[in-house]
Amino acid sequence: MQDGTRAKLQTEKRYCVIARIWNGSAQPQKADAYVTHLREKTFPLLEHMPGHRGAYVLRRNVGSQVAFTVITLWESIDAITAFAGPDSEMAVVPAEAQALLESWARRAVHWDVAYQTLG
């Protein structure tokens, strides 16, 4: 979605959110600890950031790994940049999370939420 379209949706009072999607994987014995890290460390910090609108953690077993997709919801690219830095698609993976993950994407992908039924 172009920035002009985002501005129009916001002006029209329609729901406008950006989903920041990122992937990683962990060994099964560290998977629960990674979810705990997100729940107890990462998400409480995000809740206080202006423009943060929630998050989902998806997980599934894939062979000998546990794959994760983390989706955070934001009201604007400016809000994402405040979180991620000037390169808004750069992954934010603190050292404590890196120690729990086997691999992770170095970049996140941003999607405009075109329609939602929650809330």
MARRO-266260 format. One record per residue (C-alpha): residue number from 0; x, y, z. Coordinates in Angstrom, 3 decimals. Layout:
BEGIN
<site resi="NUM" px="X" py="Y" pz="Z"/>
...
***
This chain:
BEGIN
<site resi="0" px="0.000" py="0.000" pz="0.000"/>
<site resi="1" px="1.345" py="3.395" pz="-0.915"/>
<site resi="2" px="1.787" py="5.991" pz="1.848"/>
<site resi="3" px="-0.979" py="8.102" pz="0.253"/>
<site resi="4" px="-3.390" py="5.179" pz="0.495"/>
<site resi="5" px="-2.450" py="4.660" pz="4.161"/>
<site resi="6" px="-3.082" py="8.343" pz="4.871"/>
<site resi="7" px="-6.459" py="8.147" pz="3.089"/>
<site resi="8" px="-7.517" py="5.093" pz="5.115"/>
<site resi="9" px="-6.513" py="6.823" pz="8.339"/>
<site resi="10" px="-8.406" py="9.980" pz="7.305"/>
<site resi="11" px="-11.493" py="7.918" pz="6.494"/>
<site resi="12" px="-11.281" py="6.356" pz="9.992"/>
<site resi="13" px="-10.842" py="2.892" pz="8.497"/>
<site resi="14" px="-8.649" py="0.332" pz="10.224"/>
<site resi="15" px="-5.032" py="0.767" pz="9.061"/>
<site resi="16" px="-2.367" py="-1.469" pz="10.557"/>
<site resi="17" px="0.973" py="-2.807" pz="9.402"/>
<site resi="18" px="1.913" py="-6.391" pz="10.254"/>
<site resi="19" px="5.654" py="-6.889" pz="10.777"/>
<site resi="20" px="6.395" py="-10.566" pz="10.123"/>
<site resi="21" px="9.590" py="-12.336" pz="11.099"/>
<site resi="22" px="10.700" py="-16.000" pz="11.217"/>
<site resi="23" px="13.091" py="-18.049" pz="13.286"/>
<site resi="24" px="13.578" py="-21.600" pz="14.518"/>
<site resi="25" px="14.729" py="-23.328" pz="17.686"/>
<site resi="26" px="15.677" py="-26.746" pz="18.922"/>
<site resi="27" px="12.643" py="-28.372" pz="20.599"/>
<site resi="28" px="14.266" py="-28.197" pz="24.049"/>
<site resi="29" px="14.620" py="-24.390" pz="23.729"/>
<site resi="30" px="11.303" py="-23.593" pz="22.033"/>
<site resi="31" px="9.264" py="-23.046" pz="25.197"/>
<site resi="32" px="12.024" py="-20.865" pz="26.635"/>
<site resi="33" px="11.906" py="-18.695" pz="23.514"/>
<site resi="34" px="8.145" py="-18.182" pz="23.866"/>
<site resi="35" px="8.679" py="-17.350" pz="27.545"/>
<site resi="36" px="11.341" py="-14.812" pz="26.557"/>
<site resi="37" px="8.907" py="-13.127" pz="24.175"/>
<site resi="38" px="6.063" py="-13.160" pz="26.700"/>
<site resi="39" px="8.104" py="-11.932" pz="29.667"/>
<site resi="40" px="10.751" py="-9.669" pz="28.096"/>
<site resi="41" px="9.946" py="-8.549" pz="24.556"/>
<site resi="42" px="6.191" py="-8.046" pz="24.529"/>
<site resi="43" px="5.996" py="-6.090" pz="27.812"/>
<site resi="44" px="8.464" py="-3.599" pz="26.317"/>
<site resi="45" px="6.514" py="-3.356" pz="23.066"/>
<site resi="46" px="3.249" py="-2.711" pz="24.924"/>
<site resi="47" px="4.653" py="0.649" pz="26.053"/>
<site resi="48" px="5.788" py="1.742" pz="22.587"/>
<site resi="49" px="3.571" py="4.287" pz="20.843"/>
<site resi="50" px="1.953" py="2.751" pz="17.785"/>
<site resi="51" px="2.303" py="-0.895" pz="18.846"/>
<site resi="52" px="-1.042" py="-2.669" pz="18.425"/>
<site resi="53" px="-0.392" py="-6.266" pz="19.506"/>
<site resi="54" px="1.437" py="-9.439" pz="18.536"/>
<site resi="55" px="1.064" py="-13.100" pz="17.651"/>
<site resi="56" px="3.557" py="-15.934" pz="17.980"/>
<site resi="57" px="2.942" py="-18.878" pz="15.662"/>
<site resi="58" px="4.823" py="-22.138" pz="16.092"/>
<site resi="59" px="4.956" py="-25.546" pz="14.455"/>
<site resi="60" px="7.201" py="-28.561" pz="14.417"/>
<site resi="61" px="9.197" py="-28.869" pz="11.207"/>
<site resi="62" px="11.438" py="-31.919" pz="11.145"/>
<site resi="63" px="13.833" py="-31.685" pz="14.076"/>
<site resi="64" px="13.161" py="-27.953" pz="14.616"/>
<site resi="65" px="10.385" py="-25.767" pz="15.960"/>
<site resi="66" px="9.614" py="-22.969" pz="13.493"/>
<site resi="67" px="8.303" py="-19.618" pz="14.693"/>
<site resi="68" px="6.591" py="-16.775" pz="12.919"/>
<site resi="69" px="6.290" py="-13.632" pz="15.017"/>
<site resi="70" px="3.755" py="-11.053" pz="13.874"/>
<site resi="71" px="3.722" py="-7.647" pz="15.506"/>
<site resi="72" px="1.089" py="-5.084" pz="14.621"/>
<site resi="73" px="1.848" py="-1.384" pz="14.231"/>
<site resi="74" px="-0.099" py="1.722" pz="13.325"/>
<site resi="75" px="2.626" py="3.226" pz="11.097"/>
<site resi="76" px="6.072" py="2.813" pz="9.599"/>
<site resi="77" px="7.197" py="5.582" pz="11.967"/>
<site resi="78" px="6.183" py="3.393" pz="14.920"/>
<site resi="79" px="8.099" py="0.448" pz="13.452"/>
<site resi="80" px="11.160" py="2.647" pz="12.877"/>
<site resi="81" px="11.050" py="3.745" pz="16.528"/>
<site resi="82" px="11.303" py="0.047" pz="17.422"/>
<site resi="83" px="13.650" py="-1.302" pz="14.737"/>
<site resi="84" px="15.774" py="1.728" pz="13.868"/>
<site resi="85" px="16.277" py="3.566" pz="10.579"/>
<site resi="86" px="16.319" py="0.321" pz="8.557"/>
<site resi="87" px="12.768" py="-0.616" pz="9.552"/>
<site resi="88" px="13.002" py="-4.117" pz="8.056"/>
<site resi="89" px="16.114" py="-5.080" pz="10.040"/>
<site resi="90" px="15.303" py="-7.894" pz="12.476"/>
<site resi="91" px="15.536" py="-7.066" pz="16.179"/>
<site resi="92" px="16.887" py="-10.176" pz="17.914"/>
<site resi="93" px="18.508" py="-9.478" pz="21.303"/>
<site resi="94" px="21.416" py="-11.653" pz="22.467"/>
<site resi="95" px="19.190" py="-13.488" pz="24.962"/>
<site resi="96" px="16.814" py="-14.498" pz="22.144"/>
<site resi="97" px="19.700" py="-15.419" pz="19.837"/>
<site resi="98" px="20.934" py="-17.872" pz="22.484"/>
<site resi="99" px="17.571" py="-19.669" pz="22.313"/>
<site resi="100" px="17.242" py="-19.752" pz="18.536"/>
<site resi="101" px="18.938" py="-22.088" pz="16.082"/>
<site resi="102" px="18.421" py="-19.700" pz="13.169"/>
<site resi="103" px="16.529" py="-16.513" pz="12.385"/>
<site resi="104" px="15.727" py="-14.230" pz="9.484"/>
<site resi="105" px="17.909" py="-11.147" pz="9.381"/>
<site resi="106" px="15.034" py="-9.101" pz="7.967"/>
<site resi="107" px="11.361" py="-8.715" pz="8.728"/>
<site resi="108" px="8.675" py="-8.173" pz="6.094"/>
<site resi="109" px="5.921" py="-5.568" pz="6.436"/>
<site resi="110" px="2.398" py="-6.198" pz="5.195"/>
<site resi="111" px="-0.541" py="-3.810" pz="5.221"/>
<site resi="112" px="-3.541" py="-5.376" pz="6.899"/>
<site resi="113" px="-6.255" py="-5.090" pz="4.253"/>
<site resi="114" px="-9.075" py="-6.512" pz="6.387"/>
<site resi="115" px="-9.506" py="-7.793" pz="9.922"/>
<site resi="116" px="-12.309" py="-9.288" pz="11.982"/>
<site resi="117" px="-10.824" py="-8.935" pz="15.481"/>
<site resi="118" px="-11.612" py="-6.036" pz="17.785"/>
***
